[in-house]
């Protein structure tokens, strides 16, 4: 087994590292100020410093060096961490600078992808953020990665799962073996009879699949219901708010007439206030009168101008807030929740996966 030696800090070391970072900052900033003061004294031509001041300066520099040294010590000599040596195939747990346990690397698996909701401070307020966390399931203190970027966490999990030869558990509970990772969907499920067998459609289905110009197209005739009150509010509320905020300016512009720049500036603000509502209305009109389609061909999958090559598609997931989602290493493409009726989401998920497998198998060059 070939791979680097990695070190993952434990919570205790994380708190210690915070104090170490502060010590390095204070020590480094203090020494910089001291050097600037010494150079300024010398260039200012003040002569030799008094012995008392020189001793005080020396003591201050010594204290700053001690603070900086303590900060560097916490950085270079952690006391609470987990060391993973992929080449030797071992995992070493270190607490208080002493080895407390050593295991084969295979025992840290499976690795789990966890989704957590956290309150994150933003200025004087807080916001609710979704974090994607990669941990060892048997040893939760082994934190591999955490980020608000789901793809970053997925890549970290897949990299370590393949390096350590351990399974990877998705948030849905599905277990992926290291051999399956980074394998295109059409190769991984090409011999799965359940995945390659077409499912019957619902009676009066709004979805249709047709062969067109060298590929399949999934079209929809479903017309979702939009809240007209929200659309009307988007068209009325922003102009009303703009008119109330700039009523004095509006009154002045009307009095001065269209012959002034001031009038056209106010008119421009008025026109811009209609843009949010018109944008929403245009999107609703486009969805109702020009419904989207999904194209599957040897070139890949294309939806709403977004495309994924077939070899990059590793899986298709069912997720909240979307009909389904295509997953690649560097991109996620979601099929809109209102692409079809909710009752047809499962069929769409299965059919899209089946067509991707068929397209991949039809193209030997892939």
Residue frames as qw, qx, qy, qz and C-alpha x, y, z in Angstrom:
[[0.000, 0.888, 0.460, 0.000, 0.00, 0.00, 0.00],
 [0.457, 0.114, 0.026, 0.882, 1.53, 3.26, -1.15],
 [0.133, -0.857, -0.366, -0.339, 0.49, 6.66, 0.18],
 [0.158, 0.594, -0.343, 0.711, 1.56, 9.58, 2.33],
 [0.375, -0.333, -0.704, 0.503, 1.65, 9.83, 6.09],
 [0.169, -0.627, -0.255, -0.717, -1.13, 12.14, 7.26],
 [0.220, -0.145, -0.663, 0.701, -1.85, 13.76, 10.60],
 [0.300, -0.621, -0.482, -0.540, -5.36, 14.62, 11.81],
 [0.033, 0.264, -0.515, 0.815, -5.65, 16.84, 14.86],
 [0.290, -0.494, -0.812, 0.117, -8.04, 15.95, 17.69],
 [0.176, -0.874, -0.331, -0.311, -10.35, 18.48, 19.35],
 [0.604, -0.711, -0.050, 0.355, -7.96, 19.04, 22.24],
 [0.567, -0.107, 0.298, 0.760, -5.20, 19.88, 19.79],
 [0.175, 0.672, 0.454, 0.559, -7.55, 22.17, 17.91],
 [0.344, -0.919, -0.188, -0.035, -8.07, 24.29, 21.01],
 [0.654, -0.513, 0.181, 0.526, -4.32, 24.22, 21.69],
 [0.516, 0.272, 0.416, 0.697, -3.65, 25.27, 18.10],
 [0.001, 0.892, 0.331, 0.309, -5.86, 28.35, 18.54],
 [0.474, -0.854, 0.064, 0.202, -3.72, 29.55, 21.44],
 [0.686, -0.183, 0.379, 0.593, -0.59, 28.66, 19.47],
 [0.381, 0.608, 0.411, 0.563, -1.75, 30.77, 16.51],
 [0.192, -0.960, -0.146, -0.143, -2.40, 33.72, 18.80],
 [0.638, -0.636, 0.209, 0.381, 1.04, 33.32, 20.39],
 [0.630, 0.129, 0.415, 0.643, 2.74, 33.24, 16.98],
 [0.184, 0.801, 0.341, 0.456, 0.86, 36.35, 15.88],
 [0.368, -0.929, -0.030, -0.002, 1.60, 38.31, 19.07],
 [0.703, -0.452, 0.292, 0.465, 5.25, 37.22, 19.20],
 [0.572, 0.299, 0.428, 0.633, 5.87, 37.93, 15.53],
 [0.067, 0.877, 0.279, 0.386, 4.06, 41.29, 15.55],
 [0.499, -0.854, 0.034, 0.145, 5.87, 42.33, 18.75],
 [0.696, -0.258, 0.340, 0.578, 9.28, 41.44, 17.34],
 [0.427, 0.563, 0.402, 0.582, 8.50, 43.35, 14.15],
 [0.160, -0.953, -0.152, -0.208, 7.58, 46.45, 16.17],
 [0.646, -0.670, 0.171, 0.323, 10.73, 46.07, 18.27],
 [0.663, 0.074, 0.380, 0.641, 12.92, 45.86, 15.17],
 [0.215, 0.772, 0.328, 0.501, 11.23, 48.93, 13.65],
 [0.381, -0.923, -0.046, -0.012, 11.77, 50.85, 16.90],
 [0.711, -0.439, 0.266, 0.480, 15.46, 49.84, 17.06],
 [0.539, 0.332, 0.401, 0.662, 16.04, 50.84, 13.42],
 [0.002, 0.891, 0.283, 0.354, 14.18, 54.11, 13.95],
 [0.541, -0.810, 0.051, 0.221, 16.31, 54.92, 17.03],
 [0.684, -0.201, 0.354, 0.606, 19.49, 54.21, 15.08],
 [0.387, 0.500, 0.433, 0.643, 18.48, 56.20, 11.99],
 [0.166, -0.928, -0.291, -0.167, 17.16, 59.05, 14.12],
 [0.456, 0.498, -0.336, 0.656, 20.65, 59.74, 15.45],
 [0.564, -0.754, -0.058, -0.331, 19.64, 59.62, 19.11],
 [0.036, 0.648, -0.695, 0.309, 22.97, 58.12, 20.12],
 [0.339, 0.037, -0.926, 0.160, 23.55, 55.05, 22.29],
 [0.583, -0.571, -0.381, -0.435, 20.44, 54.07, 24.27],
 [0.345, -0.623, 0.494, -0.499, 20.61, 54.42, 28.08],
 [0.147, 0.203, -0.960, 0.125, 21.61, 51.19, 29.89],
 [0.383, 0.169, 0.694, -0.585, 18.25, 51.01, 31.67],
 [0.659, 0.459, -0.015, -0.595, 16.31, 51.32, 28.43],
 [0.431, 0.442, -0.754, -0.223, 18.59, 48.78, 26.74],
 [0.078, -0.076, 0.950, -0.293, 17.98, 46.23, 29.53],
 [0.534, 0.332, 0.469, -0.621, 14.20, 46.81, 29.31],
 [0.605, 0.515, -0.339, -0.504, 14.35, 46.38, 25.53],
 [0.253, 0.337, -0.906, -0.036, 16.35, 43.15, 25.87],
 [0.281, 0.091, 0.843, -0.449, 13.85, 41.73, 28.40],
 [0.608, 0.446, 0.181, -0.632, 10.94, 42.64, 26.11],
 [0.529, 0.487, -0.595, -0.359, 12.59, 40.96, 23.10],
 [0.048, 0.202, -0.964, 0.167, 13.30, 37.86, 25.20],
 [0.450, 0.244, 0.654, -0.556, 9.66, 37.64, 26.30],
 [0.635, 0.516, -0.109, -0.565, 8.50, 38.05, 22.71],
 [0.368, 0.421, -0.810, -0.177, 10.88, 35.30, 21.59],
 [0.175, -0.021, 0.922, -0.344, 9.49, 33.02, 24.31],
 [0.580, 0.399, 0.378, -0.601, 5.91, 33.72, 23.18],
 [0.589, 0.549, -0.409, -0.430, 6.84, 33.11, 19.53],
 [0.163, 0.339, -0.926, 0.025, 8.72, 29.94, 20.48],
 [0.388, 0.124, 0.791, -0.457, 5.72, 28.62, 22.43],
 [0.650, 0.500, 0.099, -0.563, 3.50, 29.25, 19.42],
 [0.484, 0.529, -0.646, -0.263, 5.90, 27.49, 17.07],
 [0.112, -0.220, 0.942, -0.226, 6.18, 24.58, 19.49],
 [0.587, 0.279, 0.583, -0.488, 2.42, 23.97, 19.36],
 [0.646, 0.594, -0.192, -0.439, 2.60, 24.06, 15.54],
 [0.431, 0.536, -0.722, -0.075, 5.58, 21.75, 15.14],
 [0.174, 0.110, -0.936, 0.287, 5.00, 19.41, 18.10],
 [0.636, -0.316, -0.189, -0.678, 1.27, 18.59, 18.43],
 [0.172, -0.264, 0.848, -0.427, 0.29, 16.49, 21.46],
 [0.560, 0.269, 0.674, -0.400, -3.17, 15.22, 20.49],
 [0.468, 0.501, -0.402, -0.607, -3.51, 13.77, 16.99],
 [0.880, 0.114, 0.457, -0.059, -4.09, 10.70, 14.85],
 [0.040, 0.620, -0.626, -0.471, -1.35, 9.71, 12.43],
 [0.888, 0.301, 0.304, -0.167, -2.21, 7.55, 9.42],
 [0.139, -0.559, 0.700, 0.422, 0.69, 5.90, 7.59],
 [0.831, 0.375, 0.012, -0.410, -0.75, 4.47, 4.37],
 [0.489, 0.557, -0.670, -0.034, 2.56, 2.92, 3.34],
 [0.020, 0.241, -0.901, 0.361, 2.81, 0.94, 6.59],
 [0.504, -0.342, -0.677, -0.412, -0.95, 0.42, 6.80],
 [0.416, -0.346, -0.674, 0.502, -1.20, 1.67, 10.39],
 [0.198, -0.780, -0.187, -0.564, -3.19, 4.25, 12.34],
 [0.502, -0.083, -0.562, 0.652, -1.63, 5.68, 15.51],
 [0.314, -0.848, -0.314, -0.291, -3.63, 7.54, 18.19],
 [0.487, 0.118, -0.388, 0.773, -1.54, 10.01, 20.19],
 [0.357, -0.849, -0.272, -0.280, -2.78, 11.82, 23.31],
 [0.472, -0.860, 0.184, 0.058, -0.66, 14.05, 25.54],
 [0.182, 0.771, -0.601, -0.110, 2.28, 13.25, 23.30],
 [0.336, -0.285, 0.895, -0.067, 2.11, 9.50, 24.01],
 [0.444, 0.052, -0.735, -0.510, 0.89, 6.68, 21.76],
 [0.543, -0.107, 0.560, -0.616, -2.29, 5.22, 23.24],
 [0.788, 0.257, 0.533, -0.172, -3.36, 2.91, 20.43],
 [0.108, 0.478, -0.641, -0.591, -2.17, 1.57, 17.09],
 [0.727, 0.299, 0.552, -0.278, -4.43, -0.21, 14.60],
 [0.421, 0.146, 0.681, 0.582, -4.40, -1.47, 11.03],
 [0.138, 0.168, -0.153, -0.964, -5.70, 1.24, 8.67],
 [0.305, -0.242, -0.786, -0.481, -8.53, -1.06, 7.54],
 [0.278, -0.472, -0.772, 0.322, -10.15, -0.72, 11.00],
 [0.016, 0.313, 0.176, -0.933, -10.89, 3.00, 10.60],
 [0.314, -0.046, -0.546, -0.775, -13.50, 2.18, 7.96],
 [0.400, 0.608, 0.477, 0.492, -16.12, 2.66, 6.88],
 [0.156, -0.110, -0.065, 0.980, -15.79, 6.40, 6.31],
 [0.093, 0.683, 0.720, -0.084, -19.06, 8.28, 6.64],
 [0.081, 0.314, 0.223, 0.919, -20.38, 11.40, 4.94],
 [0.165, -0.589, -0.680, 0.404, -22.44, 13.34, 7.52],
 [0.048, 0.579, 0.282, 0.763, -24.62, 16.39, 6.86],
 [0.347, -0.476, -0.562, 0.580, -24.90, 18.80, 9.80],
 [0.007, 0.844, 0.280, 0.457, -26.84, 22.04, 10.29],
 [0.548, -0.293, -0.327, 0.712, -24.84, 24.63, 12.24],
 [0.020, -0.976, -0.213, 0.045, -25.34, 28.22, 13.35],
 [0.662, 0.133, 0.049, 0.736, -22.49, 30.29, 11.91],
 [0.169, -0.771, -0.203, 0.580, -21.71, 33.80, 13.07],
 [0.450, 0.478, 0.368, 0.658, -21.86, 36.45, 10.35],
 [0.012, 0.537, -0.055, 0.842, -21.07, 39.90, 11.72],
 [0.279, -0.209, 0.530, -0.773, -23.50, 40.60, 14.54],
 [0.822, 0.038, 0.064, -0.565, -25.99, 37.95, 13.43],
 [0.433, -0.217, 0.872, 0.068, -26.00, 34.21, 12.87],
 [0.657, 0.307, -0.357, -0.589, -27.00, 32.15, 9.87],
 [0.848, -0.095, 0.499, -0.150, -27.92, 28.49, 9.55],
 [0.332, 0.630, -0.623, -0.323, -25.36, 26.70, 7.38],
 [0.988, 0.040, 0.068, -0.131, -25.18, 23.16, 6.06],
 [0.094, -0.707, 0.696, 0.086, -21.82, 21.49, 6.62],
 [0.940, 0.196, -0.257, -0.110, -20.64, 18.29, 4.97],
 [0.385, -0.695, 0.589, -0.149, -18.39, 16.34, 7.31],
 [0.806, 0.275, -0.523, -0.036, -16.16, 13.35, 6.58],
 [0.452, -0.590, 0.574, -0.344, -15.43, 11.11, 9.59],
 [0.289, 0.152, -0.945, 0.006, -14.42, 7.59, 10.45],
 [0.685, -0.400, -0.327, -0.514, -17.51, 5.71, 11.60],
 [0.797, -0.294, -0.476, 0.227, -15.77, 3.52, 14.22],
 [0.510, -0.335, -0.230, 0.758, -13.65, 6.46, 15.46],
 [0.150, 0.897, 0.385, 0.158, -15.65, 9.73, 15.12],
 [0.352, -0.828, 0.110, 0.423, -12.70, 11.69, 16.54],
 [0.481, -0.104, 0.561, 0.665, -10.92, 11.01, 13.23],
 [0.357, 0.814, 0.253, -0.382, -12.17, 14.04, 11.27],
 [0.655, 0.147, 0.464, 0.578, -10.99, 13.94, 7.66],
 [0.122, 0.175, 0.303, 0.929, -12.64, 17.05, 6.25],
 [0.079, 0.690, 0.653, -0.303, -15.52, 19.47, 6.77],
 [0.098, -0.088, 0.301, 0.944, -16.84, 22.13, 4.45],
 [0.482, 0.481, 0.341, -0.648, -19.98, 23.83, 3.20],
 [0.472, 0.494, -0.529, -0.503, -18.94, 22.59, -0.24],
 [0.912, -0.042, 0.323, -0.248, -20.37, 19.10, -0.71],
 [0.832, 0.512, -0.201, 0.071, -18.08, 18.26, -3.61],
 [0.116, 0.702, -0.611, 0.345, -14.96, 19.05, -1.56],
 [0.594, -0.348, 0.616, -0.384, -16.08, 16.63, 1.13],
 [0.942, 0.256, 0.130, -0.176, -17.01, 13.95, -1.41],
 [0.629, 0.644, -0.403, 0.166, -13.56, 14.21, -3.02],
 [0.142, -0.607, 0.677, -0.392, -11.83, 13.97, 0.36],
 [0.790, -0.138, 0.484, -0.350, -13.88, 10.90, 1.28],
 [0.913, 0.402, -0.010, -0.073, -13.32, 9.15, -2.02],
 [0.383, 0.720, -0.533, 0.227, -9.59, 9.89, -1.97],
 [0.276, -0.487, 0.730, -0.393, -9.11, 8.42, 1.51],
 [0.874, 0.034, 0.346, -0.339, -11.49, 5.51, 0.93],
 [0.846, 0.496, -0.193, 0.025, -9.44, 4.45, -2.10],
 [0.224, 0.691, -0.601, 0.334, -6.11, 5.11, -0.40],
 [0.345, -0.371, 0.730, -0.459, -7.01, 3.16, 2.74],
 [0.373, -0.015, -0.876, -0.305, -9.15, 0.53, 0.94],
 [0.086, 0.270, 0.784, -0.552, -12.18, 1.05, 3.19],
 [0.094, 0.624, 0.720, 0.289, -15.90, 1.52, 2.35],
 [0.000, 0.029, -0.045, 0.999, -17.57, 4.91, 2.07],
 [0.016, 0.567, 0.808, -0.163, -21.09, 5.49, 3.48],
 [0.028, 0.402, 0.301, 0.864, -23.18, 8.20, 1.83],
 [0.263, -0.090, 0.377, -0.883, -25.67, 10.39, 3.75],
 [0.734, -0.030, -0.271, -0.622, -28.48, 8.20, 2.37],
 [0.761, -0.324, 0.519, -0.215, -26.92, 5.14, 4.03],
 [0.898, 0.432, -0.082, -0.014, -25.77, 3.57, 0.75],
 [0.626, -0.572, 0.438, 0.298, -22.38, 1.90, 1.07],
 [0.658, 0.714, -0.234, -0.054, -19.83, 2.26, -1.74],
 [0.891, -0.244, 0.162, 0.346, -16.81, -0.01, -1.89],
 [0.222, -0.713, 0.335, 0.574, -13.41, 1.52, -2.79],
 [0.407, 0.033, 0.756, 0.512, -13.42, -0.46, -6.06],
 [0.249, 0.712, 0.642, 0.140, -16.63, 1.33, -7.14],
 [0.110, -0.853, -0.097, 0.500, -15.37, 4.86, -6.60],
 [0.046, 0.650, -0.412, -0.637, -14.50, 6.96, -9.66],
 [0.265, 0.109, 0.890, 0.354, -16.06, 4.29, -11.88],
 [0.308, -0.004, -0.285, -0.908, -18.57, 5.71, -14.41],
 [0.629, 0.065, 0.459, -0.624, -22.20, 4.85, -13.71],
 [0.813, 0.361, -0.203, -0.409, -22.67, 3.01, -17.01],
 [0.486, 0.386, -0.776, 0.115, -19.72, 0.73, -16.22],
 [0.155, -0.219, 0.772, -0.576, -20.59, 0.12, -12.57],
 [0.579, 0.197, 0.559, -0.560, -24.24, -0.77, -13.19],
 [0.416, 0.381, -0.567, -0.601, -23.95, -2.11, -16.74],
 [0.380, 0.006, -0.917, -0.121, -24.65, -5.71, -15.65],
 [0.188, 0.159, 0.689, -0.682, -27.26, -4.80, -13.02],
 [0.005, -0.377, -0.831, -0.410, -30.51, -6.19, -14.45],
 [0.099, -0.743, -0.582, 0.316, -32.67, -4.07, -12.14],
 [0.115, -0.643, 0.066, 0.754, -30.96, -0.88, -13.32],
 [0.013, -0.224, 0.643, 0.732, -31.14, -1.75, -17.03],
 [0.042, 0.438, 0.884, 0.160, -34.79, -2.92, -17.08],
 [0.143, -0.294, -0.172, -0.929, -37.35, -0.28, -18.07],
 [0.103, 0.299, 0.760, -0.567, -40.15, 0.43, -15.60],
 [0.083, 0.619, 0.691, 0.364, -43.75, 0.92, -16.75],
 [0.022, 0.200, -0.076, 0.977, -44.99, 4.48, -16.72],
 [0.217, 0.361, 0.643, -0.640, -47.99, 5.76, -14.80],
 [0.283, 0.631, 0.679, 0.247, -51.24, 6.05, -16.74],
 [0.122, 0.945, 0.228, 0.199, -51.56, 9.49, -18.34],
 [0.653, -0.408, 0.016, 0.638, -47.89, 10.21, -17.59],
 [0.184, 0.963, 0.016, -0.195, -46.63, 13.69, -18.45],
 [0.291, -0.649, 0.604, 0.360, -43.17, 12.33, -19.36],
 [0.876, 0.468, 0.083, -0.084, -42.10, 10.97, -22.73],
 [0.480, -0.519, 0.570, 0.418, -38.85, 9.46, -24.05],
 [0.749, 0.643, 0.135, -0.083, -37.95, 9.69, -27.72],
 [0.704, -0.127, 0.344, 0.608, -34.90, 9.06, -29.90],
 [0.303, 0.940, 0.148, -0.046, -33.79, 12.28, -31.59],
 [0.373, 0.857, -0.321, 0.157, -30.64, 13.12, -33.56],
 [0.616, 0.349, -0.629, 0.321, -28.45, 10.38, -32.12],
 [0.104, 0.121, -0.717, 0.678, -29.62, 10.53, -28.54],
 [0.249, -0.573, -0.781, 0.007, -32.57, 10.18, -26.19],
 [0.083, -0.320, 0.113, -0.937, -34.66, 13.11, -25.04],
 [0.194, -0.480, -0.805, 0.291, -36.89, 13.07, -21.97],
 [0.094, -0.337, -0.172, -0.921, -39.60, 15.68, -22.41],
 [0.039, -0.374, -0.769, 0.518, -42.34, 16.81, -20.07],
 [0.133, -0.514, -0.470, -0.705, -45.81, 18.22, -20.59],
 [0.421, -0.585, -0.601, 0.346, -46.34, 18.82, -16.90],
 [0.052, 0.660, 0.071, 0.746, -47.47, 22.37, -16.12],
 [0.387, -0.251, -0.652, 0.602, -46.69, 23.18, -12.49],
 [0.187, -0.865, -0.419, -0.202, -48.96, 25.47, -10.53],
 [0.398, 0.169, -0.259, 0.864, -47.34, 28.76, -9.52],
 [0.169, -0.671, -0.543, 0.475, -48.61, 31.12, -6.86],
 [0.285, 0.674, 0.342, 0.589, -49.95, 34.05, -8.87],
 [0.341, -0.928, -0.148, -0.025, -50.12, 36.20, -5.78],
 [0.655, -0.504, 0.216, 0.519, -46.36, 35.90, -5.33],
 [0.505, 0.292, 0.420, 0.695, -45.78, 36.85, -8.97],
 [0.011, -0.858, -0.335, -0.389, -48.11, 39.85, -8.63],
 [0.526, -0.823, -0.027, 0.213, -46.37, 40.86, -5.41],
 [0.667, -0.200, 0.296, 0.654, -43.00, 40.72, -7.20],
 [0.321, 0.508, 0.418, 0.681, -44.32, 43.08, -9.87],
 [0.207, -0.856, -0.293, -0.372, -46.01, 45.51, -7.47],
 [0.654, -0.703, -0.140, 0.244, -44.05, 45.58, -4.20],
 [0.629, -0.142, 0.109, 0.757, -40.56, 46.68, -5.44],
 [0.167, 0.506, 0.281, 0.798, -41.94, 49.66, -7.47],
 [0.422, -0.806, -0.319, -0.263, -44.17, 50.63, -4.53],
 [0.706, -0.552, -0.089, 0.435, -41.24, 50.53, -2.10],
 [0.508, 0.101, 0.196, 0.833, -39.03, 52.51, -4.52],
 [0.038, -0.678, -0.354, -0.644, -41.79, 55.10, -4.94],
 [0.556, -0.792, -0.250, -0.028, -42.20, 55.46, -1.18],
 [0.708, -0.382, 0.011, 0.594, -38.45, 55.77, -0.55],
 [0.350, -0.049, 0.283, 0.891, -37.88, 58.29, -3.34],
 [0.138, 0.773, 0.619, 0.014, -41.20, 60.13, -3.30],
 [0.106, -0.857, -0.004, 0.504, -39.57, 63.55, -2.90],
 [0.257, -0.358, 0.621, 0.648, -37.17, 62.87, -5.75],
 [0.259, 0.403, 0.819, 0.315, -40.05, 61.61, -7.88],
 [0.072, 0.871, 0.434, -0.221, -42.09, 64.70, -7.21],
 [0.159, -0.745, 0.253, 0.596, -39.17, 66.96, -8.09],
 [0.310, -0.097, 0.760, 0.563, -38.46, 65.03, -11.29],
 [0.232, 0.632, 0.724, 0.149, -42.09, 65.38, -12.42],
 [0.016, -0.910, -0.196, 0.364, -42.00, 69.11, -11.75],
 [0.215, -0.622, 0.447, 0.605, -38.75, 69.61, -13.66],
 [0.744, 0.561, -0.014, -0.362, -39.92, 67.57, -16.63],
 [0.946, 0.089, 0.232, 0.207, -38.08, 65.25, -19.02],
 [0.476, 0.828, -0.151, 0.256, -35.58, 67.86, -20.09],
 [0.229, -0.792, 0.514, -0.237, -33.21, 67.23, -17.17],
 [0.458, 0.299, -0.829, 0.116, -30.74, 64.46, -16.32],
 [0.256, -0.147, 0.708, -0.642, -32.32, 64.30, -12.86],
 [0.757, 0.154, 0.091, -0.628, -35.64, 63.23, -14.39],
 [0.787, 0.324, -0.494, -0.179, -34.06, 60.40, -16.38],
 [0.174, 0.330, -0.835, 0.405, -32.08, 59.21, -13.35],
 [0.487, -0.019, 0.574, -0.658, -35.30, 58.87, -11.35],
 [0.812, 0.293, -0.139, -0.486, -36.97, 57.20, -14.33],
 [0.531, 0.399, -0.747, 0.036, -34.09, 54.70, -14.51],
 [0.130, -0.181, 0.817, -0.531, -34.54, 53.79, -10.85],
 [0.681, 0.148, 0.288, -0.657, -38.26, 53.28, -11.50],
 [0.771, 0.368, -0.423, -0.303, -37.60, 50.97, -14.44],
 [0.320, 0.359, -0.841, 0.249, -35.04, 48.95, -12.45],
 [0.412, -0.142, 0.635, -0.637, -37.58, 48.42, -9.67],
 [0.841, 0.211, 0.033, -0.497, -39.66, 46.35, -12.10],
 [0.430, 0.503, -0.740, -0.115, -36.76, 44.05, -13.05],
 [0.179, -0.191, 0.916, -0.302, -37.07, 41.48, -10.17],
 [0.623, 0.288, 0.520, -0.509, -40.78, 40.94, -10.79],
 [0.663, 0.585, -0.243, -0.399, -40.36, 40.78, -14.58],
 [0.184, 0.475, -0.860, -0.016, -37.52, 38.27, -14.20],
 [0.358, 0.010, 0.864, -0.354, -39.67, 35.96, -12.07],
 [0.665, 0.473, 0.271, -0.511, -42.63, 36.35, -14.42],
 [0.506, 0.610, -0.519, -0.319, -40.40, 35.56, -17.44],
 [0.000, 0.309, -0.946, 0.098, -39.09, 32.40, -15.79],
 [0.510, 0.218, 0.703, -0.444, -42.61, 31.24, -14.97],
 [0.652, 0.585, -0.032, -0.481, -43.76, 31.94, -18.55],
 [0.335, 0.557, -0.736, -0.189, -40.75, 30.09, -19.96],
 [0.207, -0.141, 0.943, -0.221, -41.39, 27.05, -17.74],
 [0.579, 0.367, 0.558, -0.468, -45.08, 26.89, -18.73],
 [0.654, 0.680, 0.026, -0.330, -44.68, 27.52, -22.45],
 [0.572, 0.613, -0.543, 0.039, -41.19, 26.20, -23.14],
 [0.851, -0.477, 0.192, -0.107, -40.76, 23.22, -20.78],
 [0.073, -0.697, 0.703, 0.123, -37.19, 21.91, -20.35],
 [0.963, 0.160, -0.173, -0.131, -35.95, 18.58, -21.63],
 [0.561, -0.590, 0.567, 0.125, -33.15, 16.20, -20.68],
 [0.738, 0.565, -0.334, -0.156, -30.89, 14.92, -23.45],
 [0.703, -0.435, 0.557, 0.082, -28.86, 11.73, -23.07],
 [0.780, 0.599, -0.173, -0.042, -26.37, 10.81, -25.78],
 [0.879, 0.058, -0.150, 0.450, -22.81, 9.58, -26.24],
 [0.267, 0.601, -0.172, 0.733, -21.69, 13.16, -25.60],
 [0.142, -0.017, -0.667, 0.731, -23.22, 13.10, -22.11],
 [0.100, -0.692, -0.708, 0.098, -26.27, 14.43, -20.31],
 [0.126, 0.183, 0.068, 0.973, -27.49, 17.97, -20.99],
 [0.196, -0.718, -0.667, 0.043, -30.12, 19.89, -19.01],
 [0.094, -0.971, -0.198, 0.098, -30.82, 23.65, -19.05],
 [0.339, 0.875, -0.291, 0.184, -27.47, 24.39, -20.68],
 [0.403, -0.637, 0.645, -0.127, -25.54, 22.31, -18.14],
 [0.874, 0.290, -0.358, -0.154, -23.80, 19.19, -19.40],
 [0.568, -0.551, 0.610, -0.050, -21.88, 16.28, -17.94],
 [0.444, 0.415, -0.749, -0.265, -19.80, 13.80, -20.00],
 [0.898, -0.183, -0.289, -0.277, -20.95, 10.20, -19.54],
 [0.725, 0.131, -0.541, 0.406, -17.59, 9.10, -18.11],
 [0.070, 0.342, -0.437, 0.829, -17.81, 11.74, -15.38],
 [0.658, -0.361, -0.043, -0.659, -21.24, 10.67, -14.08],
 [0.131, 0.248, -0.911, 0.302, -20.73, 8.40, -11.07],
 [0.025, -0.368, -0.897, 0.243, -24.27, 8.19, -9.76],
 [0.261, -0.443, -0.324, -0.794, -27.79, 9.60, -9.83],
 [0.140, -0.147, -0.763, 0.614, -29.29, 10.43, -6.46],
 [0.263, -0.733, -0.537, -0.324, -32.72, 11.21, -5.08],
 [0.308, -0.045, -0.382, 0.870, -32.42, 14.41, -3.05],
 [0.010, -0.730, -0.569, 0.378, -34.78, 16.76, -1.29],
 [0.085, 0.772, 0.005, -0.630, -35.85, 19.75, -3.38],
 [0.250, 0.496, -0.610, -0.565, -35.14, 18.12, -6.76],
 [0.912, 0.160, -0.117, -0.359, -36.49, 15.31, -8.91],
 [0.943, -0.121, 0.053, 0.304, -33.01, 13.77, -8.93],
 [0.081, -0.923, 0.332, 0.178, -29.37, 14.81, -9.13],
 [0.883, 0.373, -0.161, 0.237, -26.45, 13.76, -11.30],
 [0.544, -0.785, 0.250, 0.159, -23.14, 13.52, -9.46],
 [0.770, 0.488, -0.197, 0.360, -19.66, 13.96, -10.89],
 [0.682, -0.224, -0.272, 0.640, -16.33, 14.73, -9.21],
 [0.264, -0.072, -0.012, 0.962, -16.40, 18.38, -10.18],
 [0.309, -0.095, -0.196, -0.926, -20.09, 19.17, -10.67],
 [0.212, 0.335, 0.859, -0.326, -23.61, 18.47, -9.44],
 [0.242, -0.075, -0.438, -0.862, -26.55, 18.88, -11.84],
 [0.274, 0.257, 0.766, -0.521, -30.04, 18.87, -10.34],
 [0.093, -0.363, -0.726, -0.577, -33.21, 18.13, -12.29],
 [0.273, -0.259, 0.154, -0.914, -35.86, 20.61, -11.15],
 [0.231, 0.150, 0.850, -0.448, -38.45, 19.36, -8.69],
 [0.533, 0.516, 0.323, -0.588, -41.21, 20.71, -10.94],
 [0.106, 0.329, -0.758, -0.554, -39.86, 18.95, -14.05],
 [0.472, -0.195, -0.769, -0.384, -42.62, 16.39, -13.50],
 [0.681, -0.564, -0.111, -0.454, -45.18, 15.38, -10.91],
 [0.322, -0.601, 0.665, -0.305, -43.78, 14.25, -7.57],
 [0.883, -0.022, 0.413, -0.221, -45.26, 10.78, -8.16],
 [0.851, 0.516, -0.033, 0.092, -43.07, 10.42, -11.27],
 [0.087, -0.863, 0.495, -0.050, -39.77, 11.37, -9.64],
 [0.678, -0.319, 0.662, 0.025, -38.89, 7.73, -8.96],
 [0.802, 0.451, 0.377, 0.105, -39.61, 6.72, -12.56],
 [0.359, 0.913, -0.167, 0.094, -37.57, 9.63, -13.91],
 [0.361, -0.723, 0.589, -0.011, -34.65, 8.70, -11.64],
 [0.759, -0.059, 0.643, 0.087, -34.70, 5.10, -12.85],
 [0.704, 0.643, 0.286, 0.095, -35.21, 5.94, -16.54],
 [0.164, 0.939, -0.301, 0.022, -32.45, 8.53, -16.61],
 [0.474, -0.551, 0.684, 0.053, -30.05, 6.05, -15.05],
 [0.788, 0.211, 0.575, 0.066, -31.12, 3.35, -17.54],
 [0.571, 0.813, 0.091, 0.062, -30.62, 5.65, -20.53],
 [0.074, -0.869, 0.489, 0.026, -27.16, 6.70, -19.34],
 [0.640, -0.276, 0.713, 0.078, -26.16, 3.04, -19.04],
 [0.741, 0.487, 0.455, 0.080, -27.52, 2.32, -22.52],
 [0.350, 0.929, -0.120, 0.005, -25.79, 5.36, -24.04],
 [0.288, -0.733, 0.613, 0.063, -22.50, 4.35, -22.47],
 [0.684, -0.062, 0.721, 0.097, -22.78, 0.79, -23.72],
 [0.658, 0.696, 0.289, 0.002, -23.70, 1.99, -27.22],
 [0.268, 0.918, -0.280, 0.088, -20.42, 3.94, -27.42],
 [0.942, -0.077, -0.130, 0.300, -17.41, 1.56, -27.31],
 [0.453, 0.555, -0.222, 0.662, -14.98, 4.51, -27.42],
 [0.412, -0.732, 0.176, -0.514, -16.10, 5.44, -23.89]]
